[in-house]
Amino acid sequence: MASGNNSFVVKHDLLSARVKGVCFHPTRPWLLVGLHSGAVHMIDHSTGRDVARFEEHEGPVRGVDFHPSESVFATGGDDFKIKLWDADQGASVATLAGHLDYIRTVQFHRAGQRPWLVSASDDQTLRVWNWRLREPLAVLSGHHHYAMSAQFHPTQDLVVSASLDLTVCVWDLSALGDDTDPEEEVASEGSAATSSWWDCGCLRHLTLKQPYVQKHMLEGHERGVNWASFHPKLPLIVSGSDDRTVRIWRMDGSRAFEVDQLRGHTNNVCCVMFGGDNRIVSVSEDRTIRVWDMEARTLLQLYRREQARFWIVNMHPTQHLLAAGDDFGLLVFKLERERPAMCLADQRKSLLFVRDRELRKFEFGRDASARVMCTFRRSSHPARSIGVNPGDGSILVGYDGDDDAVYEQLTMPQVPDRAPADVRRGLGLRSPVFFEPGKFAGLDKDSNIAIHAVGSAEAATTHPPPKNTDRLFRGPPGLVCCRSDVGVALFDVAKEAAVAETTTAPNVKHVVWDGRYERAALLSKDVITVVTRGMEPLAAVKVAGGGERAGVGG
């Protein structure tokens, strides 16, 4: 079981052995999963189905990574080996040997311009490999306990590492680039070579100058550090530790220093990374996933397992997707809804929607692109609903959040204006919807239907909704649609009673009415159900994907 902020949208909850490594493919809908059982799975994260399964490691697989631009991926395990795989053929093509203990992480050079792979190991070293030639290039020594993670900088020849010796280190590999010829012959495709420092002809590196510099050593954590990673754009590093803190560090020329701490985890922080420009995502043995606002240093979202500890997390490089591994399997989330809050306006001649804190309008048959009508001040949650008052055309916007539900009322600007909107903000009302001119309804903190007049923050009346109602949608004039876990009921506000209901469409996410309010489409995750105004089903269309719970390998 799980609990937490509903702004986490769970796409898949898959059962398996303990998950120790996860990685999204940058362009294909693939997710690599390394298991404590020794297996590696490639999953289609759009459907939750297995694409392939690989079982050549002897012992747990902790490190997995896709190359950012080529059809290859790497895995590292407790058998001290790194394996390279052809992603299209699903076959192992090489084994890199040299580490003397468990391998914690593996990662390809992020820019893809260098044929480099970095690995971190319990033998207290990092190793940099030329994965094309199956050669080791450098052994980075300096940690005095297990090296728990190693990550490349997104654009520079830098590596950041975390260790149980309480430190985070930044390594400069730019000198190593001078000894890497991009035109060197690529090893034959499909060869099953095994390489080590001695048998691949790399003795020359022992006589050259040290091909790396330890640029920074960051000290401050009070217990071992499990993970560290770079910000995608800013000169920042984030780290997570057994001291239960997440720490933010800044690099400034020859200096690097701690700038802040995020506290809230109650057990070891196992993995942490930047989630886009302004978020930090961390997972912990306290059974939680936490999403932090990097600027405000506040908690935005929390997801909690009742029993399973979280070990690893990974963010998709371009989509709002997050994958987290725990004791019993894999979770895939959408951090933000892909579909923006939207509604029809101007007698169904235009579309209003909210994106990137902007109210945008698109007029059908006229606009080539949506116009920005006004902007909103920053909110901790994305807009979830938008509606237009049929009386005066004013706008009502509802935001995600159960404990801090927010709604805003504003007047639609007559001409596009990027200036911040003049809004009236209210608190504690979920799923606000207009149900007749000048009046809107929402669920208050006691889950009753509260009726408000436009412009008023105080409820005029409250009404008990149908049982287990957790969200409201707009209905015909004088009515609201009440969603529960079993279906949808049409609630007459004046009569304080449900006048129609259906149980054929559970877990409805959206309700769309035709222009005369004679039929409605009830949109669930996998099914669109068309009903009459009396909630009698007319048709059901199953969409691609399938929603049943499955296991990794199922």
C-alpha positions, -999 to +999 in steps of 0.1 A: +000+000+000+010+036-005+000+070+006+009+105-002+002+136-023-022+128-052-002+150-075+020+119-080+004+102-109+012+065-108+016+050-143+028+016-133+033-003-100+052-035-110+062-064-087+096-079-088+127-087-067+143-057-051+152-030-076+187-016-073+192+002-107+169+021-131+175+042-162+152+057-189+162+056-225+164+092-238+142+087-269+126+052-269+099+042-244+124+019-226+133+016-190+163-005-178+158-022-144+186-039-125+174-064-099+189-078-067+182-113-081+208-107-109+184-102-137+181-071-159+148-062-175+140-038-203+105-025-199+082-004-222+073+023-197+043+033-219+026+000-213+045-016-183+053-047-204+087-064-207+106-059-239+135-081-230+152-099-201+190-105-195+205-129-171+243-130-175+254-114-142+261-136-111+246-116-083+227-083-079+229-057-106+231-022-092+243-001-121+224+003-154+227+030-181+216+036-217+240+054-240+226+089-248+227+085-286+238+050-296+221+016-294+241+003-265+236+000-227+258-010-198+253-030-166+274-034-135+270-060-108+282-077-076+302-101-098+328-072-103+319-071-140+306-045-164+288-058-194+280-040-226+249-049-246+235-042-280+201-028-272+186-037-306+199-073-307+195-078-269+229-095-268+260-090-246+289-078-267+317-073-242+327-077-206+349-051-188+369-065-159+392-047-135+372-038-104+379-058-073+346-055-055+309-048-061+301-023-088+276+004-077+270+025-107+279+027-144+273+057-167+282+068-202+296+102-210+265+124-210+273+146-241+281+114-260+311+131-276+336+109-257+336+071-258+338+070-221+320+050-194+326+057-157+320+031-129+320+033-091+329+003-069+332-009-033+369-013-041+371+025-033+379+035-069+362+050-099+373+037-133+369+054-167+367+031-197+368+036-235+338+014-241+343+014-279+377-002-276+369-021-244+399-004-227+403+010-192+416+046-194+421+057-158+416+045-122+405+074-100+418+068-065+412+091-036+382+078-017+389+058+015+356+038+017+331+024-008+326+046-039+288+046-040+281+065-072+298+083-100+280+106-125+293+126-155+286+163-159+260+169-186+283+191-208+319+191-193+345+164-188+338+163-150+327+134-128+311+137-093+314+108-069+299+100-035+315+077-009+309+063+025+341+081+036+317+111+041+329+130+010+317+141-024+345+145-049+346+163-083+371+150-108+384+168-139+390+144-168+399+171-194+435+158-196+422+124-204+404+138-234+438+147-250+446+109-250+414+098-266+413+097-304+377+098-316+387+083-349+401+051-333+387+020-348+356+007-332+357-028-319+339-053-341+301-054-335+290-085-317+324-095-304+325-110-270+358-095-258+369-094-221+393-066-212+414-057-183+441-032-176+469-056-185+456-077-214+443-049-236+477-032-242+470-002-219+502-004-200+511+029-217+488+048-193+510+039-164+538+059-178+518+090-188+510+119-165+480+114-143+450+118-166+427+133-140+426+159-113+406+158-081+392+193-085+370+195-053+365+175-022+332+184-005+330+177+032+300+183+055+280+152+056+281+135+090+277+100+077+284+081+045+272+097+012+252+074-011+247+096-041+257+128-058+248+143-092+252+175-112+225+201-120+217+200-158+225+237-163+237+254-131+270+249-113+253+229-086+256+195-070+231+176-049+240+148-025+222+124-002+236+107+028+231+083+057+229+114+079+193+117+064+200+150+047+200+162+011+227+189+006+231+214-022+267+225-032+278+252-055+310+252-077+326+286-082+358+284-102+384+269-079+360+267-050+331+245-041+309+249-010+277+239+007+248+263+002+219+246+019+204+214+034+170+198+029+158+180+060+127+157+064+139+122+056+139+099+087+163+073+074+192+069+050+189+089+017+198+064-009+196+084-041+190+120-051+190+140-084+178+172-099+145+168-116+146+195-142+157+231-135+140+237-102+132+204-085+152+179-065+140+143-062+152+120-033+144+085-021+151+069+012+150+039+034+123+058+053+100+044+025+094+078+009+100+096-024+102+134-019+102+162-045+116+195-033+114+230-046+151+239-051+146+277-048+122+278-019+139+248-002+104+233+006+088+200+001+064+199-029+054+163-031+056+132-009+049+095-018+051+069+010+051+031+009+038+014+040+065-013+040+090-011+011+122+009+013+132+029-018+167+024-031+170+042-065+154+069-086+158+081-121+142+110-141+135+109-178+158+134-195+130+151-215+096+140-200+080+145-166+085+108-158+101+093-127+110+057-119+118+045-084+129+010-072+120-004-038+121-037-020+093-053-039+094-038-074+092-007-095+070+024-096+068+047-126+052+082-121+042+112-140+054+142-119+031+165-138+000+158-158+008+157-195-027+171-204-030+207-193-061+221-175-084+231-203-120+240-212-141+253-241-151+289-241-169+315-263-198+291-271-173+264-279-154+286-304-122+287-285-101+266-261-087+280-228-058+261-211-031+267-185+005+259-192+037+272-176+018+295-153+001+312-183-035+313-194-036+307-231-064+309-256-068+293-290-096+303-313-106+275-337-103+284-374-085+316-366-053+312-345-022+295-358-010+292-322-024+299-288-021+334-274-010+342-239-038+361-222-022+366-188+002+350-163-003+336-128+020+339-098+039+308-089+020+279-074+034+248-056+011+226-077+001+226-114-033+237-125-057+208-125-090+224-137-103+255-154-138+267-160-157+297-174-186+313-157-216+312-181-228+345-167-199+370-170-171+349-185-149+350-155-123+323-150-120+297-122-087+278-119-082+249-094-048+236-084-036+202-072-031+195-035-051+178-008-039+196+023-033+229+006-059+230-022-060+264-039-083+280-064-082+314-082-109+336-097-100+362-123-115+382-151-106+372-186-084+400-202-099+415-233-066+416-251-035+394-247-014+406-218+016+389-203+013+409-171+003+389-139-034+385-136-054+402-109-067+372-091-088+364-060-072+334-043-091+310-021-079+281+000-093+247+011-116+240-018-109+210-041-122+205-076-139+239-080-165+240-109-191+264-121-226+248-120-248+278-129-242+316-137-225+333-108-220+302-086-194+275-083-190+244-061-161+225-046-152+200-020-143+215+013-119+201+040-147+179+053-154+166+017-188+183+016-200+202-015-195+239-007-214+265-028-198+298-034-209+330-051-185+344-076-161+368-058-168+354-024-144+333-003-170+322+021-193+293+013-230+302+011-242+266+018-228+231+021-243+198+011-233+162+018-222+146-015-228+110-027-208+085-007-170+084-013-170+115-036-134+126-042-137+150-072-162+172-089-167+178-126-190+203-144-225+190-153-256+204-169-269+237-154-277+233-117-259+199-115-224+187-108-207+153-116-194+136-084-167+110-089-161+081-066-140+050-068-169+031-083-184+055-108-200+089-114-232+104-099-251+135-112-259+156-081-287+182-081-276+210-058-311+224-052-325+190-043-293+179-024-296+145-040-281+124-068-305+122-097-285+097-119-254+076-115-234+050-133-210+023-120-197+013-154-169+039-154-147+038-123-117+061-117-129+087-142-103+114-149-123+138-171-159+144-181-168+161-214-204+171-223-218+178-257-232+213-264-267+204-253-258+184-222-275+153-237-245+130-237-212+129-219-179+111-224-164+097-192-126+094-197-107+068-176-072+057-179-080+029-204-116+034-213-139+061-227-175+055-217-203+075-235-234+080-213-267+098-216-277+127-193-293+100-172-260+082-169-271+053-190-242+038-209-243+041-247-208+028-257-174+021-243-141+023-262-109+007-248-078+026-255-043+012-259-022+003-229-041-019-205-043-011-169-041-043-150-013-047-124+016-068-136+049-079-125+083-072-140+087-101-163+050-106-165 
